[in-house]
Structures are given as structure tokens and as C-alpha cells.
């Protein structure tokens, strides 16, 4: 049924007055937007394990909502996406697209292209020439095979097909490279430079295609096409020779004012709209003007960052998915009828992949790249996505592509982008700095020893990780506690701060990756941003405490964040990694609340793969929640000792803390009734239980252990601690009578200690065996004692759980306790425990 769009009202009078909101523009647009956002976010979550860019989910969401899937139901289509709403939806979507292409122009740094040299230029030229030629060849086949495809003129059809097969989606490629930690590697830099050159050439070809298709279906003089092209060239010249110097002046003024004035931001956003209007006025699509205007914005300074922060979430998160929805409404997979259509799809995919990959591969080999790097680069350059979809939509708007051709090319873009990430992960393993083969220097016991190992450094090196600004004060208080005396030349503290930032597909996140990584790895940075709270806090602490502080930033997906942590720890040869626990004390209720559950998996991976000892810090407002100046430090610290490698490491750390004049250490050893020690303990078997869920069960080392040797090491550690801290620390031996967990909880509930240090306890002693037998694990990564202190009620102390680095004991799994007399197998391992 035809609807006069001028009769459509913006808002309704409400359902109580008999109006159906779906018959009015604004409420219907709201319903459409919510539907698109919910479905695209759901698909993005489902595709996350496959490490697919968000654009894949958004394109598929649009197709599902369109006539290919749900839209086959005419009732749904006529009510949710009626034909009269299409111009409204597409107008809003194109506003989002306009500003997104402006963001793409901001990301594209022309100076980096000039620095890339002949190699990137040669690869880009091959990556667009051969696919373009293949696209032209396929165009002849499609015009003959697809009914109605020959209605479009030869020239625009050939150019659109060539551009569709030859283009590389620069923004999508940047996000894939960042996800794979290749963005700042030599391979990634070549790929980005070549993709940028490819994009520039593609936009020129697209402008040519649009000019050729102007007035498609009508008779117009070729002079009109020439005028369109000449006007476009003049527009670009004006932008670079007049607008670019003006925008450089605007950026300097904005930076001089510290970003306080909104005038310059508003002026720039108006420039985006005006540039879009001008290219539409010329006869080229409005997005071309927005893209070129983005290229004129200077990339150095803070102005570009502020622009991105102001518009990226609203544009990329809200408006851009609407563009994919409108594209999906035009994509009708059902138009591909019969085996011939699907055979044409296979032909188009094979031609696109072969042209792009083969052309890039051959030239990359000629540029003296290895075969693996060359084929990887070919797959990377084959990335399609958003830019491809823009080209196809323009072609459909200009009636150059019919429904079947459009559907085939959309599916081709989906497939080629989908295979990029898994293929690159499978064939390319970038070389990473090797691990140092000196396991003993990574233990705190060696760092603090009066006779350190030859490989040990005279400095105590700590890598402190930060998730958010709320971690700063308590973490600084903890580090100050560990610092010890200023005049102890053998125990200088060298502190590395690693800020952990989750990688997203936001443009600001990609900019951070480029500034914070070198050769794919976090690198040492100075304190650059005076508005960065982390930088300000630790810079001030470094000056007040005379501690050498070095900052890093790790920007990765949560699934690979641990690799950055372990790499920095290994390169800097640190002895201890401090990780914030994924739960924090609520400022309102005082209860522990989750910060981000995903960080828990990061912590567990670091514990498994760290090249040094690891401390998990559970903060309950250590130091009162405010940063304490070094002269004012007054903390009570209790170290709980049961025995085993982790507890000995915790004791070594407490001995370091005892050197600080403002820290009062209490070492509390839990013993049984055998003259204050565990001489009577017998061997108990720990039987591996792979069937148990490691996420819900405590894991213990299954290595063979010399019980007598471990007992000697425990006694030596206690004796050494008492000698080194005589007169400065309090040592207590607490006889175990009854429930040992309750005894430990009473320490945390007493308010006497601001911090309790415990070992993770991968070797349960005889005291703990009865407790472990039936105790459920809420936080297995903390071990049984740490978990009890974190999960227990009314515990007010912060907790630091120490895991000693030991290659021998690195293999852990859930276990079952085998008592004396029970059958055992050769796979069972002795533990330091007895029931």
C-alpha cells in the first residue's frame, strides 16, 4: 500500500488516545534502533570466541532482520520496517556513516604512508590492480548469468565490480591487527600502510564510479561526468591547501586552551556536515567529503583524541549499526535461486581471494618478505567489511547492482572478512622475545637473600598491574609497605607500572595501541599526559619515595592480556607481579563486589604462566583508601604460615616489609601438638582428579615432593626470618585446636591488621587436609586460606595471596585426597599432609 510520506507525523498522541506508535516516525525509529542494537550485540557476544570484528555481527544482524530471514514474515516487515520508514532510517544511518567516515579519515595518517616506502606502495598497487582486473572479468560473467544485471551501463558496472573486489577495509583491518597484536609489528605496519594506499585508490575509483553512474537510466552527456570529476578534484585541492592549514590552527588553539572550549569541537563537526554537503552537491556521495575532511585534521596533539572521544561511542555504538540494518533490509538472499546463483557466489569469492591474496603474495615475495609473512599479508589485505558494504550500497542506490548481484557481493564480503582472523592465527606465529632460562632468580627468597644467586639482581623489581584508577591509592600503600629502608643498597626497589586496558573496536582504543606498543609489545613510556590520574599519582610517589618508577600500558583483549603481563615481567626480570583482585570493596555497602568478571580469567592465566612469583591483592581499603605519605605509614601486617613453597615466599616478602619503620609485622605460624612442629606427619597421596571442575575446585601441584626436605626448608625459613627481624617483628606459634579456618578468620576480623599475607598453598599441610576435604571453593585462584579470608563475613583486612614461581610445581589440577590404606596408583603424588 502506497503511503504519502508527507502525511507521516513525528510523534503520536499516545496509546490511550488510540494512536498506534508504530504508525509514527519517532517511536518506530526507536523500536528499530533498539532491535538492531540488541541483535547486533548478541551476535557480537556469540562471535567473540572466534575473535571476529564487530562489523561481522552487525552485517549479519542486518541480514537477519531483512527479507532474507525474519523479514520473510510480511506482518513483521510491514509493522517494524514498513516501506515508508526506509527514508527516515536511512537518513539517520547515513548521518552516522558520515561521521564514521570522518573517524576513518582521522585514523588514516598520510605521513605514515609517505614513510612506508616503496615496499608498501608496491604491495598496495598489486593488491588493487590484479583484483580490480579480476573484478572486471567477473563482471562480464555476472552480466550474462544474472537476469537484469545487464540493465546497468557497462562502464559503471565494471568499475563498481572492480572496486568491490579490490578494496581493503582499512578500519576493519586495523581492529583485526590490534586484536592479534600485530598492529605495531613490521608486518602490521606494512599491512596498514598498504591498506591506506589501497583505500585512497579505492575512494578515487569509487568517486569515478559514482560520477559514471550519475543519472544512470537517463540520457546525459559525458561532459556531466567530466564536470563531476573535475569538481571533485577541486574539492580535494581546496581541502588540502586551504582547509588543512586552517584546521591545524584550530587544533593548536584548542590544545593551547587545554580543550576547555567547545567552540573548536563544534566548528569541526560543522565542517564534517558542510564537507558532506559539498560532495553531495557536486554529485559524489556525501561520505567522500567527510572522509577527505578527516584527512585534513592534524594527527599530532590532543585535538584528534578529544574529537574521537566526543563522537565515537554515539556514532559507532548507536548510529552505525542502523546502516547495517538498512543494508540488511536491501539484502535478500532468497533472490539467489538455484544452483547457478550459488555457483556464481563461489566464483566471486574464489576470484576475490585469488586476486587479492595472489597479487599481494607475489609482490611481497619480490620485496624479500618470507613466504609465511607474504601469505599472511595476502589474507590481511583481503579483509572486507564496512567499506565494501558502503561501495555496494552506493551501487544499489545508483541502480548499478540489482538484488541478486548485491546479495552475492554482500555474502562475499562477509566470507572474506570472517576467514581473515582464524587464517592469520593459524599460519602466522610472530616471534616473541624468548623466556630467560634462569628460574631461581624469580623468587623473592633469592631477591632478599643475604647471599643471592649469581643471577639475582641487587634491585627488587616489582611489576604492579592496574585495572582502574580506584586501584591506585591502595596499590601505592602496598608498594610503600614493601619498599623497606631507603638506605639499604641491596634492596632498592625498581617499580614497573603496567596499566591494563581492554582492547575494544573504538577508534580511541586503536590510537592507544599505536602509542603504547612497539613491535607488538608494550614499551616503556614517559609520564606524558598531565590529566592521566595514574601518571600523576605514580610520578608523585616516585619523587616522594625516591623509587624508580617505569610506566607501561598493555592494550589487549582479555583473552590475551596475560601474554603482555608475562612478557613485560620476563623482559624486565621482575621478582613479583602484583595483580588487583577482580572484586573490590563497595564504597557504599562495604561488601565485596565484582569489578569485571573477565579480569578473573586474566589473573588465573597470569598465575599459570608467569615467569616469577605472583601476588593477588584483595583490597578492602588498605591504608584507609587514601594514599599515605611515606613518613606517615603505620600499618599492621600479619603473615600466616602453614608451610610449603608459597608460604615461604610470603614469609620472605614479610621480612622485606619489616625493614620499613612504619610497618609492624606479626608472623603467625599454625602448628599441631607435636612439640610445636609437624614431626608426626606422614605421607598422604594427592590423587589427580581431572573430572573435577578447576573453576570451582582448589588446584594443587601434582609434583613429587621430598617431605623431609620441605620440612627442613620450612624450619630454615622460620629461623632465618626470626634472626633477620629480631627485635622488630612479633613471632607467634598458634596451636591448632578445632577449625583452623575459623582461627584464620578471627585474625581478619580483629581490625588489628590492615593487611594479611598468605601463601596460595599448592601443597596442603596436615593442618589443612581436614578443611579441604569438603570445603567448596568460591575463589580457587586464592587457595583455601586466601579464599576463606575473602569469602568470610566481617573480615576487614586486605589480603595478599602469594604464589611462588617454581617450574617444578607449575603443573596443577584438582585432586582427591587418598587416606592411608586406600588404593593408589603410580600417578598419585606425595603431599606434605596427613589426614
C-alpha positions in Angstrom: 0.0 0.0 0.0 1.4 3.3 -1.0 1.9 5.9 1.7 2.4 9.6 1.3 5.4 10.2 3.5 4.5 13.9 3.9 1.4 12.7 5.9 3.6 10.8 8.4 3.7 12.5 11.8 6.8 12.5 14.0 5.2 11.6 17.4 2.0 10.1 18.5 -0.6 11.2 21.0 -0.2 8.0 23.0 -1.9 4.7 23.1 -4.6 5.9 25.4 -5.8 8.2 22.7 -6.0 5.4 20.2 -2.7 6.1 18.4 -0.5 3.2 17.3 3.1 4.2 18.0 4.3 2.0 15.1 2.5 4.4 12.7 4.6 7.4 13.7 8.2 8.2 12.7 10.0 8.7 16.1 8.6 5.8 18.1 9.1 3.4 15.2 12.7 4.6 14.8 13.3 4.0 18.5 11.9 0.4 18.1 14.0 -0.2 15.1 17.2 1.1 16.8 16.7 -1.0 19.9 16.0 -4.1 17.9 19.2 -3.6 15.8 21.3 -2.9 18.8 20.1 -5.9 20.8 20.6 -8.3 18.0 24.0 -7.0 16.9 25.3 -7.0 20.5 24.0 -10.6 21.0 25.7 -11.8 17.8 28.9 -9.9 18.7 28.9 -11.7 22.1 28.4 -15.1 20.3 31.2 -14.4 17.8 33.7 -13.2 20.4 35.3 -16.6 21.0 36.0 -16.6 17.2 37.7 -13.2 17.6 35.6 -11.7 14.8 35.4 -7.9 14.4 32.1 -6.4 15.5 31.3 -5.5 11.9 30.6 -9.2 11.1 27.9 -9.3 13.8 26.4 -6.1 12.6 26.2 -7.1 9.0 24.7 -10.5 9.9 22.2 -8.8 12.2 21.1 -6.6 9.4 20.6 -9.6 7.1 18.6 -11.5 9.7 16.3 -8.5 10.2 15.8 -8.1 6.5 13.9 -10.1 3.9 16.4 -13.0 4.0 15.3 -14.2 7.4 12.8 -12.6 9.8 11.6 -10.2 7.1 10.1 -13.2 5.2 7.2 -12.7 7.6 5.3 -9.9 5.9 3.4 -8.9 9.1 6.7 -8.3 10.9 8.2 -6.4 7.9 5.1 -4.2 7.3 4.9 -3.2 11.0 8.5 -2.9 12.1 10.2 -2.0 8.8 7.4 -0.5 6.6 8.5 0.9 3.3 7.6 4.5 4.4 10.1 4.3 7.3 13.0 3.4 5.0 14.0 7.0 4.0 13.9 8.0 7.7 16.0 5.1 8.8 18.5 5.6 6.0 18.8 9.3 6.7 19.7 8.7 10.3 22.0 5.8 9.3 23.8 8.0 6.8 24.4 10.7 9.3 26.2 8.0 11.4 28.0 6.8 8.3 29.1 10.4 7.5 30.7 10.8 10.9 32.2 7.3 10.9 34.0 8.0 7.6 35.2 11.2 9.2 36.7 9.0 12.0 38.3 6.8 9.4 39.9 9.8 7.9 41.2 10.7 11.4 42.7 7.3 11.8 44.5 7.5 8.4 47.8 9.2 8.8 49.1 10.3 5.4 52.6 10.9 6.9 52.9 7.3 7.8 52.0 6.3 4.3 54.9 8.5 3.0 57.3 6.9 5.4 56.2 3.4 4.4 58.4 3.5 1.3 58.3 1.5 -1.9 57.5 -1.8 -0.3 54.1 -0.8 0.9 53.4 1.1 -2.4 54.3 -1.9 -4.5 52.1 -4.2 -2.3 49.2 -1.8 -2.4 49.5 -1.4 -6.2 49.5 -5.2 -6.7 46.7 -5.6 -4.1 44.4 -3.4 -6.1 45.4 -3.9 -9.7 45.0 -7.6 -10.0 41.8 -7.9 -8.0 40.4 -4.9 -10.0 41.2 -6.7 -13.2 39.6 -9.9 -11.8 36.5 -7.9 -10.8 36.2 -6.6 -14.3 36.4 -10.1 -15.7 33.8 -11.5 -13.3 31.6 -8.5 -14.2 31.2 -9.8 -17.7 30.2 -13.3 -16.4 27.7 -11.8 -14.0 26.1 -9.6 -16.6 25.4 -12.6 -18.8 24.4 -15.0 -16.0 22.2 -12.8 -13.7 18.9 -11.7 -15.2 18.6 -7.9 -15.2 22.3 -7.3 -14.4 22.8 -6.0 -18.0 20.4 -3.1 -17.5 23.2 -1.0 -15.9 25.7 0.7 -18.1 28.9 -1.2 -18.9 31.3 1.4 -17.5 29.8 1.9 -14.0 29.1 -1.8 -13.6 32.6 -2.8 -14.5 34.1 -0.1 -12.2 31.8 -1.0 -9.2 32.7 -4.7 -9.6 36.4 -3.9 -9.8 36.2 -1.7 -6.7 34.1 -4.2 -4.7 36.7 -7.0 -5.2 39.9 -4.8 -4.8 39.1 -2.7 -1.8 40.6 -3.4 1.6 38.6 -2.3 4.7 41.2 -0.1 6.4 39.2 0.3 9.7 38.3 -3.4 10.0 41.9 -4.4 9.2 43.2 -2.1 12.0 41.0 -3.8 14.5 42.0 -7.3 13.4 45.7 -6.4 13.6 45.2 -4.9 17.1 43.3 -8.0 18.2 46.1 -10.2 17.0 48.8 -7.8 18.5 50.3 -7.3 15.1 49.3 -3.6 14.6 52.7 -2.2 15.5 54.8 -5.1 14.2 56.7 -4.7 10.9 54.1 -6.9 9.2 51.3 -4.9 10.7 52.8 -1.5 9.7 53.3 -2.7 6.1 49.7 -4.0 6.0 48.3 -0.7 7.4 50.3 1.4 5.0 49.4 -0.7 2.0 45.7 -0.8 3.1 45.8 3.0 3.5 47.1 3.4 -0.1 44.6 0.8 -1.2 41.8 2.8 0.4 42.9 6.0 -1.1 42.9 4.5 -4.6 39.6 2.8 -3.9 37.9 6.0 -2.9 39.2 7.7 -6.1 37.8 4.8 -8.2 34.6 4.9 -6.2 34.3 8.6 -7.0 34.8 7.7 -10.6 32.2 5.0 -10.4 29.7 7.4 -8.8 30.4 10.0 -11.5 29.9 7.4 -14.2 26.7 6.3 -12.7 25.2 9.7 -12.2 21.9 9.8 -14.0 22.1 6.1 -14.6 19.0 5.1 -16.6 18.7 8.5 -18.1 20.4 10.0 -21.2 23.1 12.5 -20.1 26.1 14.0 -21.7 29.6 12.6 -20.8 30.5 16.2 -20.2 28.5 15.9 -16.9 30.7 13.1 -15.7 33.7 15.1 -16.6 32.4 18.1 -14.6 31.7 15.9 -11.6 35.3 14.5 -11.6 36.8 18.0 -12.1 34.7 19.4 -9.3 35.8 16.5 -7.0 39.5 17.3 -7.8 38.9 21.0 -7.0 37.2 20.0 -3.7 40.1 17.8 -2.6 42.6 20.6 -3.6 40.7 23.2 -1.5 40.5 20.8 1.4 44.3 20.1 1.5 45.6 23.6 0.5 43.1 25.8 2.4 41.1 23.8 5.0 44.1 21.7 6.3 46.2 24.8 7.4 43.0 26.2 9.0 42.4 23.0 10.9 46.0 22.9 12.1 45.4 26.4 13.5 42.2 25.2 15.1 43.9 22.2 16.7 46.7 24.4 18.1 44.2 26.9 19.6 42.3 24.0 21.2 45.4 22.5 22.6 46.6 25.8 24.0 43.2 26.2 25.8 43.6 22.8 27.2 40.5 21.5 25.4 38.2 23.6 27.6 36.3 25.4 24.8 33.5 23.6 23.0 33.8 26.1 20.1 36.5 24.2 18.2 34.8 20.9 18.5 31.5 22.3 17.3 33.3 24.1 14.4 34.9 20.8 13.4 31.7 18.8 13.5 30.0 21.5 11.4 32.9 21.1 9.0 32.1 17.4 8.6 28.5 18.2 7.6 29.5 21.1 5.2 32.1 18.9 3.5 29.5 16.1 3.1 27.0 18.6 1.7 29.6 19.9 -0.8 30.4 16.5 -2.3 26.7 15.6 -2.5 26.2 18.9 -4.2 28.9 18.1 -6.7 27.4 14.7 -7.5 29.7 12.5 -5.4 28.4 10.8 -2.3 28.4 12.9 0.9 30.7 10.4 2.7 33.5 11.2 0.4 33.6 14.8 1.7 33.5 13.7 5.3 36.4 11.3 4.7 38.6 13.9 3.0 37.8 16.4 5.7 39.0 13.8 8.3 42.3 13.6 6.5 42.9 17.3 7.0 42.8 17.1 10.8 46.4 17.1 12.3 47.2 13.7 13.9 49.7 15.0 16.4 48.5 16.8 19.6 45.4 16.1 21.8 42.8 17.6 19.5 42.2 14.5 17.4 41.9 12.4 20.6 39.2 14.8 22.0 37.3 14.7 18.8 37.3 10.9 18.8 36.2 10.7 22.4 33.3 13.0 21.8 31.7 11.3 18.9 32.9 7.6 18.6 30.6 6.0 21.0 27.5 7.7 19.7 28.4 7.1 16.1 29.9 3.6 16.3 27.7 2.3 19.0 24.3 3.7 18.1 24.1 5.1 14.5 26.4 2.9 12.5 24.5 -0.4 13.3 21.5 1.3 11.7 23.4 1.5 8.5 24.0 -2.3 8.6 20.3 -2.8 9.3 19.3 -0.7 6.3 21.8 -2.7 4.2 20.3 -5.9 5.5 16.9 -4.8 4.5 18.2 -4.5 1.0 19.9 -7.9 1.1 17.6 -10.7 0.0 19.5 -14.0 0.0 16.3 -15.6 -1.3 16.9 -13.8 -4.6 19.7 -16.2 -5.2 17.7 -19.0 -6.6 19.0 -22.3 -8.0 22.5 -23.8 -8.0 23.7 -21.3 -10.6 23.5 -18.4 -8.2 25.4 -20.2 -5.5 28.0 -21.2 -8.1 28.3 -17.6 -9.0 28.9 -16.8 -5.3 31.7 -19.4 -5.1 33.2 -17.9 -8.3 33.1 -14.4 -6.9 34.6 -15.5 -3.6 37.4 -17.5 -5.3 38.2 -14.7 -7.7 38.3 -12.1 -4.9 40.5 -14.2 -2.7 42.8 -15.4 -5.5 43.3 -11.9 -7.0 43.9 -10.2 -3.6 46.0 -12.9 -2.0 48.0 -14.0 -5.1 48.8 -10.4 -6.1 49.9 -9.4 -2.7 51.8 -12.7 -2.1 53.9 -12.4 -5.4 54.9 -8.8 -4.8 55.6 -9.4 -1.1 58.0 -12.2 -2.1 59.6 -9.8 -4.6 60.1 -7.4 -1.7 62.1 -10.1 0.1 59.5 -11.0 2.7 59.3 -14.6 3.9 56.7 -16.9 2.3 54.7 -17.1 5.6 54.7 -13.3 6.0 53.7 -12.9 2.3 50.8 -15.2 2.5 49.7 -13.7 5.8 49.8 -10.3 4.3 47.7 -11.5 1.4 44.9 -12.7 3.8 45.1 -9.5 5.8 44.8 -7.4 2.6 41.7 -9.5 1.7 39.8 -8.0 4.6 36.5 -6.5 3.5 33.6 -5.3 5.7 32.2 -1.8 6.2 33.9 0.0 3.3 32.9 -2.9 1.0 29.3 -2.5 2.2 29.4 1.2 1.5 30.5 0.6 -2.1 27.8 -2.0 -2.6 25.1 0.2 -1.1 26.0 3.1 -3.3 26.0 0.8 -6.3 22.5 -0.4 -5.4 21.2 3.2 -4.8 22.5 4.1 -8.3 20.8 1.0 -9.7 24.1 -0.3 -10.9 23.6 -3.6 -8.9 20.4 -5.5 -8.8 19.1 -7.6 -5.8 20.9 -10.8 -6.7 24.2 -9.2 -7.6 24.0 -7.2 -4.4 23.3 -10.3 -2.2 26.2 -12.2 -3.8 28.7 -9.4 -3.1 27.5 -8.9 0.5 28.0 -12.6 1.2 31.4 -12.4 -0.5 32.4 -9.5 1.8 31.2 -11.5 4.9 33.1 -14.6 4.0 36.4 -13.0 3.2 36.3 -10.9 6.4 35.2 -13.9 8.5 38.2 -16.1 7.4 40.8 -13.4 8.0 41.4 -13.7 11.8 41.4 -17.6 12.1 43.5 -18.0 9.0 46.1 -15.5 10.2 46.2 -17.1 13.6 46.7 -20.5 12.1 49.5 -19.6 9.7 51.4 -16.8 11.3 53.1 -17.1 14.7 55.1 -13.9 15.3 58.4 -14.3 17.0 58.3 -13.2 20.6 61.3 -12.5 22.9 62.4 -15.7 24.5 62.0 -16.5 28.1 65.1 -16.3 30.2 66.2 -19.7 31.5 67.0 -18.6 35.0 64.1 -19.8 37.1 65.6 -19.3 40.5 66.2 -15.5 40.2 62.4 -15.1 40.0 61.8 -16.0 43.7 61.5 -13.4 46.4 63.6 -15.6 48.7 66.6 -15.1 46.4 65.9 -11.4 45.9 66.1 -10.8 49.7 68.8 -13.3 50.4 71.9 -12.1 52.1 73.8 -14.4 49.6 71.8 -14.0 46.4 72.3 -16.3 43.5 74.7 -15.1 40.8 71.8 -14.3 38.5 69.9 -12.3 41.1 69.7 -8.6 40.7 70.5 -6.2 43.6 67.2 -4.5 42.9 63.8 -5.8 44.0 61.9 -5.5 40.8 58.1 -5.4 41.0 55.5 -5.3 38.2 52.3 -3.7 39.5 49.2 -4.0 37.3 46.3 -1.6 37.4 42.8 -2.0 36.0 41.2 1.3 37.1 42.0 4.5 39.0 40.4 3.1 42.1 43.3 0.7 42.4 45.9 3.5 42.7 45.9 4.5 46.4 45.8 1.1 47.9 48.4 -0.2 45.5 50.7 2.7 46.3 50.3 2.0 50.0 51.1 -1.7 49.4 54.2 -0.9 47.4 55.3 1.6 50.0 55.0 -1.2 52.6 57.2 -3.5 50.5 59.7 -0.7 49.8 61.7 -1.2 53.0 64.5 1.2 54.1 65.9 3.9 51.8 69.5 3.3 52.8 69.5 -0.4 52.1 71.7 -0.5 49.0 71.0 -4.2 48.4 67.2 -3.8 48.4 66.5 -0.9 46.1 63.0 -1.1 44.6 62.5 -0.7 40.9 58.8 -0.4 40.2 57.2 -1.1 36.8 53.6 0.0 36.4 51.6 -1.8 33.8 48.2 -0.3 33.0 45.8 -3.0 31.7 43.4 -1.6 29.2 40.9 -3.9 27.4 41.1 -3.6 23.6 37.8 -2.5 22.0 36.9 -1.6 18.4 36.7 2.1 19.3 39.0 4.4 17.3 40.5 5.7 20.6 41.5 2.2 21.5 43.3 1.7 18.2 45.1 5.0 18.7 46.2 3.9 22.2 47.6 0.7 20.7 49.7 2.6 18.3 51.1 4.9 21.0 51.6 2.2 23.7 53.1 -0.7 21.7 56.2 -1.2 19.7 56.8 -4.3 17.6 53.6 -5.7 19.0 54.7 -5.4 22.7 54.2 -2.8 25.5 57.1 -0.4 25.6 58.5 2.0 28.2 56.7 5.3 28.2 57.2 8.6 30.0 54.7 10.5 32.1 53.2 12.3 29.1 49.6 13.2 30.0 49.2 15.6 32.9 45.5 14.7 33.1 46.2 11.0 33.5 45.4 10.1 37.1 47.6 7.1 37.1 50.6 9.0 35.7 50.1 11.9 38.2 49.8 9.6 41.2 52.9 7.4 40.5 55.0 10.3 39.3 54.4 12.0 42.6 55.1 8.8 44.5 58.4 8.3 42.6 59.5 11.7 43.7 58.4 11.5 47.3 59.8 7.9 48.0 62.8 8.0 45.7 61.6 4.9 43.9 62.4 4.3 40.3 59.0 4.0 38.5 58.6 3.0 34.9 55.2 3.0 33.2 53.8 0.7 30.6 50.4 0.2 29.0 49.1 -3.1 27.8 46.1 -2.8 25.5 44.8 -6.3 24.6 41.7 -8.4 24.5 41.1 -10.1 27.9 41.8 -13.5 26.3 45.5 -12.5 25.6 46.1 -9.8 28.3 48.2 -12.3 30.3 50.7 -12.6 27.5 51.6 -8.9 27.8 51.9 -9.1 31.6 54.2 -12.2 31.4 56.2 -10.6 28.6 56.9 -7.4 30.5 57.7 -9.4 33.6 60.1 -11.5 31.7 61.8 -8.7 29.8 62.3 -6.6 33.0 63.3 -9.6 35.1 60.9 -8.8 37.9 60.6 -10.9 41.0 57.0 -10.2 41.8 53.9 -9.4 39.8 51.1 -7.7 41.8 47.6 -8.2 40.4 44.5 -6.5 41.6 41.7 -9.0 42.5 38.6 -8.8 40.3 36.4 -7.9 43.3 36.6 -4.6 45.2 35.0 -3.4 48.4 31.9 -1.3 47.7 32.2 2.3 48.8 28.6 2.2 49.9 27.8 -1.1 51.5 31.4 -2.2 52.3 30.7 -5.6 50.7 32.9 -7.2 48.0 31.5 -6.6 44.5 32.6 -7.7 41.1 34.6 -5.2 39.0 34.7 -7.1 35.8 34.4 -11.0 35.9 36.6 -11.2 32.8 39.6 -10.0 34.8 39.4 -13.1 37.0 40.4 -15.2 34.0 43.3 -12.9 33.2 44.6 -13.3 36.8 44.3 -17.1 36.6 46.2 -17.2 33.3 49.0 -15.0 34.7 49.3 -17.3 37.7 49.7 -20.3 35.4 52.2 -18.7 33.0 54.1 -16.0 35.0 57.9 -16.2 34.9 58.1 -15.0 38.5 56.2 -15.0 41.8 52.7 -13.6 41.7 50.7 -11.7 44.4 46.9 -11.3 44.1 45.9 -8.2 46.1 42.4 -8.2 47.5 41.8 -4.6 48.6 39.5 -3.7 51.4 40.7 -0.1 51.7 44.3 -0.7 52.7 45.6 2.4 54.3 42.2 3.8 54.7 41.5 4.0 51.0 43.7 7.1 50.7 47.3 7.4 49.7 49.5 7.6 52.8 52.7 9.7 52.6 55.9 7.7 53.3 56.6 9.4 56.7 53.1 8.7 57.9 53.0 5.0 57.1 51.7 2.9 60.1 50.4 -0.4 59.0 49.8 -3.7 60.9 50.7 -6.7 58.8 50.2 -10.3 59.6 51.8 -13.2 57.7 50.1 -16.5 58.2 52.4 -19.5 57.9 51.4 -23.2 57.5 54.4 -24.4 55.4 55.2 -25.0 51.8 56.8 -23.0 49.0 54.1 -20.4 48.7 54.1 -19.7 52.5 57.9 -19.4 52.5 57.6 -16.9 49.7 55.0 -14.9 51.7 57.4 -15.0 54.7 60.2 -13.7 52.6 58.0 -10.8 51.5 57.0 -10.0 55.1 60.7 -10.0 56.0 61.2 -7.3 53.4 58.3 -5.3 54.8 59.8 -5.5 58.3 62.6 -3.2 57.1 60.1 -0.3 56.9 60.0 1.6 60.2 56.2 2.3 59.8 55.2 -1.4 59.3 54.6 -3.7 62.3 54.9 -7.4 61.2 53.4 -10.3 63.0 54.3 -13.8 61.8 51.8 -16.4 62.9 52.6 -20.0 62.5 49.9 -22.6 62.9 51.3 -25.9 64.3 50.0 -29.2 65.7 50.6 -30.8 69.0 54.0 -32.4 68.3 56.3 -30.1 70.2 55.2 -27.2 68.2 56.0 -28.7 64.8 54.8 -31.4 62.5 57.3 -34.2 63.1 54.5 -36.7 63.3 53.0 -36.1 59.9 53.0 -38.9 57.5 52.8 -39.0 53.7 49.4 -38.6 52.2 48.7 -39.1 48.5 47.2 -36.4 46.3 45.3 -38.2 43.6 44.7 -36.1 40.4 41.0 -35.7 39.7 40.7 -34.4 36.2 36.9 -34.8 36.3 36.6 -32.0 38.8 36.0 -28.5 37.5 39.1 -26.4 38.0 37.0 -23.3 38.1 35.2 -24.5 41.2 37.9 -26.6 42.9 41.2 -25.8 44.5 44.2 -26.9 42.4 47.4 -28.3 43.8 50.7 -29.3 42.4 51.0 -33.0 41.5 54.8 -33.0 41.5 56.7 -35.5 43.6 57.8 -33.8 46.9 60.5 -34.8 49.4 58.6 -34.3 52.6 61.6 -34.2 54.8 63.3 -31.7 52.6 60.2 -29.4 52.6 60.1 -29.6 56.4 63.7 -28.6 56.6 63.1 -25.7 54.2 60.2 -24.5 56.3 62.2 -24.6 59.5 65.1 -22.8 57.8 62.8 -20.1 56.5 61.3 -19.6 60.0 64.7 -19.5 61.6 66.0 -17.0 59.0 63.0 -14.8 59.4 63.4 -14.7 63.2 67.1 -13.9 63.0 66.7 -11.1 60.4 63.8 -9.5 62.2 64.8 -10.0 65.8 63.5 -7.1 67.9 61.4 -5.6 65.0 58.7 -8.3 64.5 56.5 -10.4 66.6 56.5 -14.2 66.1 53.8 -16.4 67.4 53.0 -20.1 67.1 49.4 -20.9 67.3 48.3 -24.4 68.4 45.5 -25.7 66.2 42.5 -26.8 68.2 39.3 -27.1 66.3 38.5 -25.4 63.0 41.7 -23.8 61.6 39.6 -21.7 59.1 37.8 -20.1 62.0 41.1 -19.3 63.6 42.3 -17.6 60.4 39.1 -15.7 60.0 39.3 -14.3 63.5 42.6 -12.6 62.5 41.0 -10.9 59.6 38.0 -9.8 61.7 40.1 -8.3 64.5 40.8 -5.0 62.9 44.4 -5.3 64.3 45.9 -5.9 60.9 45.4 -3.8 57.7 46.9 -6.5 55.6 47.2 -10.3 55.9 49.7 -12.1 53.7 49.1 -15.8 53.0 50.5 -18.3 50.6 48.3 -19.9 47.9 49.1 -23.3 49.4 49.5 -25.5 46.5 50.9 -28.2 48.9 48.3 -28.6 51.7 49.9 -29.4 55.1 48.4 -31.9 57.5 46.7 -29.0 59.3 44.7 -28.1 56.3 43.7 -31.5 54.9 40.6 -31.9 57.0 39.4 -28.5 56.0 40.0 -29.2 52.3 38.1 -32.5 52.2 34.7 -31.0 51.9 35.1 -27.2 51.6 33.7 -25.7 48.4 35.9 -23.2 46.5 34.5 -19.8 45.7 37.8 -18.3 44.5 40.2 -21.2 43.8 42.9 -18.9 42.5 43.4 -17.6 46.1 44.0 -21.0 47.6 42.0 -22.3 50.6 43.2 -19.8 53.2 43.0 -16.7 50.9 39.6 -17.8 49.7 38.4 -18.1 53.3 39.6 -14.6 54.1 37.9 -13.1 51.1 34.7 -15.0 51.3 34.3 -14.8 55.1 31.9 -12.5 56.8 33.0 -9.4 58.8 36.7 -9.7 57.5 38.0 -6.1 57.4 41.7 -6.8 56.5 43.0 -6.6 52.9 44.6 -9.8 51.7 47.7 -10.5 49.7 47.9 -14.1 48.3 51.4 -15.1 47.2 52.3 -17.8 44.7 55.9 -18.7 44.4 57.4 -19.2 41.0 58.6 -22.7 40.7 58.9 -24.6 37.4 58.8 -27.9 39.2 55.5 -27.2 40.8 53.9 -25.4 37.9 51.5 -28.2 36.9 48.3 -28.0 38.9 45.0 -29.7 38.8 42.1 -30.6 41.2 42.9 -33.5 43.4 41.3 -36.1 45.6 42.8 -36.9 49.0 43.8 -40.6 49.4 44.0 -41.7 53.0 46.3 -44.4 54.4 45.2 -47.8 53.4 43.4 -46.7 50.2 44.5 -48.0 46.9 46.8 -45.7 44.9 48.4 -45.7 41.5 51.7 -44.8 40.1 50.2 -41.4 39.0 49.5 -40.4 42.6 51.9 -37.9 44.2 53.0 -37.4 47.8 52.0 -34.3 49.5 53.1 -32.7 52.8 49.9 -33.7 54.5 48.3 -36.3 56.6 44.6 -36.7 57.5 
